[in-house]
Amino acid sequence: MTSLLQTDLISLAQTVLDHQVEDSYLAADEVDSPWMPYGSPQVLTRYLSFDPRNGRTHALLKSTVSGAVGTHRHRGQVTAYTLSGSWGYLEYDWVSRAGDFVEEYPGAVHTLYTENGFEGFFVINGSLEYVDEEGAVVDTHDVFWFIDHYLRHCKENGLPVNKALFRS
C-alpha cells in the first residue's frame, strides 16, 4: 500500500518532469558562443545565457587593454567572479583580482576600469543604465538589449544563432 507521503513524492516527481526547464551545457570553446566587441574592439563579451523571464544574463567580460568601460547604474543585483587580471571601479578603493567575488546592488553608480586587462564572469539582473557626466541616462542594457546585441553580431558575421543560450 502506498502512503500519502509516497504519493506526494511521486506526484512531485512527475510535476518536475512535466514542467522543469532543461539543464543547459555550453562548451568552453567559442563555437556556440563567440567573443564579440562590447562598446569597443578591446572590450569583449561572451554571452553564456539569456533569461528574459527573470531579466538575467550570464556573460564573460574581458578587456585586453587598460581603460574604463563606462559609468553605469544598476537597476538589479550584479555578481562577478574575476577569472584573470584585475579590475575595479574608479569610485571605490578596492581592486578585484583573480579569484575575487564581487556583489553589486541596485542603485550603485560606478565606472569599471582595468589597468592591465581582465576576464570575469558576470550575472546581470535587471538593467545597466549608462550615464553621462551629469548623470543623465544615455543608454540602457538589459537582457533584451544583450539578446539583440548577440543576434546582430551573429547576423553581421554570418554566425549561427545558438538557441540553447535562451532560457524560457
C-alpha positions in Angstrom: 0.0 0.0 0.0 1.3 3.5 -0.9 1.5 6.0 1.8 0.3 9.6 1.4 4.0 10.8 1.6 5.0 8.4 -1.2 2.0 9.5 -3.3 3.0 13.2 -2.8 6.6 12.4 -3.7 5.5 10.6 -6.9 3.2 13.5 -7.8 6.0 16.0 -7.2 8.5 14.0 -9.2 6.0 13.8 -12.2 5.3 17.6 -11.9 9.0 18.3 -12.0 9.4 16.1 -15.1 6.5 17.7 -16.8 7.4 21.3 -16.1 11.1 21.8 -15.4 13.4 23.8 -17.6 16.0 21.7 -19.2 19.6 21.9 -17.9 22.0 23.6 -20.2 25.6 23.0 -21.2 27.9 25.3 -23.1 31.4 24.1 -24.0 34.4 26.3 -23.3 35.2 26.7 -27.0 33.8 29.7 -28.9 31.7 27.7 -31.4 28.4 28.0 -29.5 29.1 31.5 -28.1 31.7 33.7 -29.7 33.5 36.7 -28.1 32.2 40.0 -29.5 33.0 43.6 -29.0 31.2 45.4 -26.2 31.5 49.1 -26.7 35.0 49.0 -28.2 37.2 46.5 -30.0 39.3 46.0 -26.9 36.4 45.1 -24.6 34.8 41.8 -25.4 31.8 39.8 -24.1 30.8 36.2 -24.5 27.2 35.5 -23.6 26.5 32.3 -21.7 22.7 32.5 -21.3 19.8 34.8 -21.6 16.8 34.5 -19.2 14.1 37.1 -20.2 11.6 35.7 -17.7 13.8 36.7 -14.9 15.6 39.6 -16.6 19.0 37.9 -16.2 22.1 37.5 -18.4 25.2 35.4 -17.7 28.3 36.6 -19.6 32.0 36.7 -19.6 33.6 40.1 -20.0 37.2 40.9 -20.8 39.4 43.7 -21.7 42.7 43.3 -23.5 44.0 46.8 -22.6 43.8 49.3 -19.8 41.0 51.8 -19.7 37.4 52.4 -18.5 34.3 50.7 -19.7 31.7 53.3 -18.8 29.8 54.9 -15.9 26.6 52.9 -15.2 23.9 52.5 -12.7 22.5 49.1 -11.7 18.7 48.5 -11.5 19.2 45.0 -10.3 21.9 42.9 -8.5 25.1 42.0 -10.4 27.5 39.4 -9.2 31.0 38.9 -10.6 33.9 36.5 -10.3 37.3 37.6 -11.6 38.9 34.8 -13.6 42.2 36.6 -14.5 43.8 40.0 -14.4 42.3 42.8 -12.3 39.6 45.4 -12.5 37.8 47.8 -10.2 35.6 50.9 -10.1 37.0 54.4 -10.1 34.6 55.3 -7.3 35.8 52.6 -4.9 39.1 51.8 -3.2 39.2 48.0 -3.9 40.6 46.1 -6.9 39.2 42.7 -7.9 41.9 40.2 -8.8 41.7 36.6 -10.0 39.6 34.5 -7.6 37.8 37.5 -6.1 34.0 37.7 -5.8 32.0 41.0 -6.1 28.3 41.8 -5.4 26.8 45.0 -6.7 23.4 46.2 -5.6 20.6 48.2 -7.3 21.3 51.9 -7.3 25.1 51.6 -7.4 26.7 54.0 -9.9 30.3 53.4 -10.9 32.9 53.3 -13.7 34.6 49.9 -14.4 38.3 50.2 -15.2 41.3 47.9 -15.7 45.0 48.8 -15.7 46.3 45.6 -17.5 43.2 43.8 -18.7 41.0 41.2 -17.0 38.5 38.5 -17.6 35.4 38.0 -15.4 32.2 36.1 -15.1 29.1 38.3 -14.5 25.5 37.6 -13.6 23.5 40.6 -14.6 20.0 41.0 -13.1 17.9 43.9 -14.4 19.4 46.7 -16.4 22.6 48.7 -16.6 21.9 52.4 -17.3 24.9 54.1 -18.8 25.1 57.7 -17.7 26.9 60.9 -18.9 28.9 63.3 -16.8 25.7 64.9 -15.5 24.1 61.6 -14.5 21.6 61.5 -17.4 20.9 58.1 -18.9 22.3 57.8 -22.4 21.8 54.0 -22.9 20.2 51.1 -21.2 21.4 47.5 -21.4 19.1 44.8 -20.2 18.5 41.1 -21.2 16.7 42.3 -24.3 19.5 44.6 -25.3 22.0 41.8 -24.7 19.9 39.4 -26.8 19.7 42.0 -29.7 23.5 42.6 -29.4 24.1 38.8 -29.7 21.7 38.4 -32.6 23.0 41.4 -34.5 26.6 40.1 -34.1 25.7 36.7 -35.4 23.8 38.1 -38.4 26.6 40.6 -39.3 29.3 37.9 -39.1 27.4 35.0 -40.7 27.3 33.0 -37.5 24.5 30.6 -36.5 22.3 31.6 -33.5 22.7 29.2 -30.6 19.1 28.7 -29.3 20.5 26.9 -26.3 21.6 30.2 -24.9 18.0 31.2 -24.4 16.2 30.1 -21.2 12.5 30.1 -21.1 
